[in-house]
């Protein structure tokens, strides 16, 4: 008997990690800006990571709700 691992079980934690990483990098980019260092591309990468995390976590929620509705 194969154990079927639901995709939302791994998507939710990955999404949360990406959100946290994106926020941390964005804060670091803000500190770079305050100190007069290069920050634009670093901050842009932070926003991409943060938004990717929101998308992955949101997809996990949708899949969880669909699984719950199936019964």
C-alpha positions as semicolon CSV with decimal commas, in nm:
position;residue;x (nm);y (nm);z (nm)
1;X;0,000;0,000;0,000
2;X;0,146;0,333;-0,107
3;X;0,118;0,632;0,119
4;X;-0,007;0,928;-0,080
5;X;0,145;1,247;0,053
6;X;-0,079;1,541;-0,018
7;X;0,099;1,820;-0,202
8;X;-0,026;2,088;0,037
9;X;0,162;1,917;0,321
10;X;0,493;2,018;0,167
11;X;0,380;2,331;-0,016
12;X;0,263;2,516;0,296
13;X;0,596;2,499;0,483
14;X;0,794;2,583;0,169
15;X;0,570;2,883;0,109
16;X;0,618;3,004;0,466
17;X;0,996;2,965;0,438
18;X;0,997;3,167;0,116
19;X;0,785;3,441;0,275
20;X;1,021;3,462;0,573
21;X;1,330;3,461;0,354
22;X;1,188;3,731;0,129
23;X;1,108;3,953;0,426
24;X;1,453;3,901;0,575
25;X;1,624;3,988;0,249
26;X;1,399;4,294;0,205
27;X;1,494;4,420;0,550
28;X;1,861;4,368;0,466
29;X;1,815;4,558;0,138
30;X;1,653;4,841;0,332
31;X;1,952;4,853;0,565
32;X;2,183;4,863;0,262
33;X;1,984;5,157;0,125
34;X;2,004;5,341;0,457
35;X;2,383;5,294;0,460
36;X;2,423;5,421;0,103
37;X;2,510;5,081;-0,041
38;X;2,374;4,904;-0,348
39;X;2,021;4,780;-0,276
40;X;1,795;4,789;-0,585
41;X;1,854;4,443;-0,733
42;X;1,883;4,291;-0,388
43;X;1,548;4,442;-0,290
44;X;1,390;4,331;-0,617
45;X;1,504;3,974;-0,554
46;X;1,356;3,997;-0,205
47;X;1,017;4,097;-0,345
48;X;1,027;3,812;-0,599
49;X;1,103;3,559;-0,324
50;X;0,837;3,703;-0,094
51;X;0,566;3,700;-0,362
52;X;0,664;3,349;-0,470
53;X;0,615;3,236;-0,112
54;X;0,270;3,392;-0,100
55;X;0,176;3,214;-0,423
56;X;0,303;2,875;-0,306
57;X;0,131;2,910;0,032
58;X;-0,192;3,029;-0,129
59;X;-0,190;2,731;-0,365
60;X;-0,142;2,501;-0,066
61;X;-0,449;2,652;0,100
62;X;-0,657;2,603;-0,216
63;X;-0,548;2,238;-0,241
64;X;-0,622;2,179;0,127
65;X;-0,973;2,321;0,093
66;X;-1,038;2,106;-0,215
67;X;-0,917;1,797;-0,026
68;X;-1,147;1,880;0,265
69;X;-1,445;1,929;0,032
70;X;-1,389;1,587;-0,130
71;X;-1,434;1,427;0,209
